Amino acid sequence: QLVPDAAFFIGVEIGVEHISTTVIDLAAQVRLYRSEAFDTVSSTVEAAMQQAIEMVVGAMDPGMLARCRGLGISTPAHIGPDGVVALAPIIGWRNVPLGQIARDAVPVPMPVAVENDANAFAIGDSYRNGRAGVTLFLSMETGIGGGIMIDGKLFRGGHGLAGEIGHILVPGSGGQK
């Protein structure tokens, strides 16, 4: 039988105007959730990550933290496979090693994954609602992002921006044709 308390996982969303954190157990049940207003645009990346870690770690008991097996971070950005934010226009980040900043901020060693927010939501939704077929997941908050799932796999496209409809240039709109 699965022992839900055997392992825990931390999730962090750094948005434009907020930071949200969650802890799930091995059965994917939410054990903690916190969300706070945060002006990401006028703050540093390090300050955002530090606040996120303080929010979640401060709410966890030491036993949970010791059994934590991973940290996932999402933010509205184009992120390389190495966890580096190449460009996040709505929060003003460019060439930011977010994965390393997170590893430095978390008090215990654990794997860290960094993903575009819409892609992360699409992946999470596929666990709950199935993996067959093609799904476009839209995230509409300060900007518009999208994640495309095809038969349970994230489709990134040729430059890693598949689904990012908020960056599409529309002929006649002032962008390039």
C-alpha positions in Angstrom: 0.0 0.0 0.0 1.2 3.5 -0.8 2.3 5.5 2.2 1.5 9.1 1.4 3.7 10.6 4.1 6.8 8.8 2.7 7.7 11.7 0.5 6.7 15.3 -0.2 7.2 17.7 -3.1 7.2 21.5 -3.1 5.7 23.6 -5.9 6.3 27.3 -6.3 4.6 29.6 -8.8 6.2 33.0 -9.2 3.7 35.2 -10.9 3.6 38.8 -11.9 1.7 40.0 -8.8 1.9 37.0 -6.5 3.9 34.0 -5.2 2.0 30.7 -4.5 3.5 27.7 -2.8 2.2 24.2 -2.2 3.3 20.9 -0.8 1.9 17.6 -2.0 2.4 14.1 -0.6 3.2 10.9 -2.5 -0.5 10.4 -3.2 -0.6 13.9 -4.9 -2.8 15.3 -2.1 -2.2 19.0 -1.3 -0.9 19.2 2.3 0.0 22.9 2.4 -0.9 25.9 0.3 0.1 29.5 0.7 -0.3 32.5 -1.6 0.9 36.1 -1.0 0.9 39.3 -3.1 4.3 40.0 -4.5 5.4 42.7 -7.0 7.8 40.6 -9.0 8.5 43.3 -11.6 10.0 45.6 -9.0 11.9 43.0 -7.0 14.9 40.8 -7.6 14.8 37.2 -8.7 16.6 36.3 -5.5 14.1 38.1 -3.3 11.2 36.3 -5.1 12.8 32.9 -4.6 13.7 33.7 -1.0 10.1 34.7 -0.2 8.8 31.6 -1.8 11.1 29.3 0.1 10.3 31.1 3.4 6.6 30.8 2.8 6.7 27.1 2.2 9.5 25.9 4.5 8.1 28.1 7.3 4.8 26.2 7.1 6.4 22.7 6.9 7.3 20.6 9.9 10.9 19.5 9.9 10.0 15.9 9.2 8.2 16.9 6.1 11.1 18.9 4.9 13.5 16.0 5.5 11.3 13.8 3.3 11.0 16.4 0.5 12.1 14.8 -2.8 11.8 17.7 -5.2 11.0 21.3 -5.9 9.1 22.5 -9.0 9.0 26.1 -10.0 6.8 27.8 -12.6 6.9 31.3 -13.9 5.8 33.2 -17.0 9.0 32.9 -19.0 10.8 31.1 -21.8 13.0 28.6 -19.9 15.8 26.5 -21.2 16.2 22.8 -20.2 19.0 23.9 -17.8 16.5 25.9 -15.7 17.7 29.3 -17.0 15.1 31.9 -17.7 16.1 33.1 -21.2 13.4 35.8 -21.3 10.5 36.8 -19.2 9.2 40.0 -20.7 6.3 40.7 -18.3 8.5 40.4 -15.2 11.6 41.8 -16.7 13.9 38.8 -16.3 16.6 37.8 -18.9 19.3 35.1 -18.6 18.5 34.3 -15.0 19.7 31.0 -13.6 16.5 30.4 -11.7 17.2 26.7 -11.0 20.5 27.5 -9.4 19.0 30.4 -7.4 16.4 28.0 -6.1 19.0 25.3 -5.2 20.9 27.9 -3.3 17.8 29.1 -1.4 16.3 25.7 -0.3 17.7 24.5 3.0 18.0 20.9 2.1 19.4 19.4 -1.1 16.8 18.2 -3.6 16.2 18.1 -7.4 14.8 21.3 -8.8 12.8 21.6 -12.0 11.9 25.0 -13.6 9.1 25.2 -16.2 7.1 27.9 -18.0 3.8 28.4 -16.0 1.4 27.4 -18.8 3.5 24.3 -19.6 3.5 23.3 -15.9 -0.2 23.8 -15.6 -0.8 21.7 -18.8 1.4 18.9 -17.5 -0.4 18.9 -14.1 -3.8 18.9 -15.8 -2.8 15.9 -17.9 -2.2 13.9 -14.7 -5.7 14.6 -13.5 -7.7 14.6 -16.8 -5.9 12.0 -18.9 -3.2 11.8 -21.4 -4.8 10.8 -24.7 -5.3 13.3 -27.6 -4.2 16.9 -28.1 -5.0 19.6 -25.5 -4.2 23.3 -25.5 -4.1 24.6 -22.0 -4.4 28.4 -21.8 -3.2 30.5 -18.9 -4.8 34.0 -18.9 -3.6 36.2 -16.2 -1.4 39.3 -16.7 -0.4 37.8 -20.1 -1.7 34.9 -22.2 0.4 31.7 -22.2 -0.3 28.2 -23.6 0.9 24.7 -23.1 0.2 21.9 -25.7 0.0 18.3 -24.6 0.0 15.6 -27.2 -0.7 12.1 -25.9 0.6 12.9 -22.5 3.8 14.7 -23.7 4.5 18.4 -23.6 4.9 19.7 -27.2 7.6 22.4 -27.1 8.0 23.1 -30.8 11.1 24.1 -32.7 12.2 26.9 -30.4 10.5 25.8 -27.1 7.7 28.3 -27.5 4.8 26.2 -28.8 1.5 27.3 -27.3 2.8 30.7 -26.3 0.0 32.5 -28.2 0.6 35.8 -26.3 3.8 36.2 -28.4 2.2 35.6 -31.8 2.7 38.5 -34.3 -0.5 39.3 -36.0 -0.2 40.9 -39.5 -1.2 44.5 -39.4 -0.7 44.9 -35.7 2.6 46.7 -35.8 4.7 43.6 -35.4 6.7 41.9 -38.1 4.9 40.1 -40.9 
